[in-house]
Amino acid sequence: MTMATEAQSPTRDGGLLSGDRVRILDAPSWCRRYFTGKAGRVVRVPPFPGGDVWVRFERPVTPWCDRMDTVEEFPFAPEQLAAA
């Protein structure tokens, strides 16, 4: 007999779940000034500790050079994020 089970949302040590609203506290040095202070929603959380959390920005970040597209999602370490 097969029973339907509901998939659980992945969690992390920091308690982040997909769909949580967060604010970017820090970012890699090469893009810190573009991402710090931005708000977004968590879209992907790996099911293991130590992985990056992907955040979709509420307002896409405009490119900082001609060769770049607008940034809609970006990975951050959990310690770079805060609940918003």
C-alpha positions, 0 to 999 in steps of 0.5 A: 500500500502506498501512502501519500506523504507531504514533503517537508520544507528544508530547514537550516541551522539558522531556521531559514525556510523557503519563502522566508523574507530576509534582508542582506546584511553582507555579501562577497566583497566584489558585490557588497555595495550592490546587495547589502541592505536589499530585501528578498525571499528565500527560494532555495535552502540546501538540506545540508549545513554549510551550503548557500541560501538562494535569495530572490530580490524583491526588486531586481538589482540593476547591473553594475557593468554593461556585460551583466544582466539584471540580478534577480537571485543570488546565493548567500551564506546564512550568516549574511542574512537576517529575518526581515 
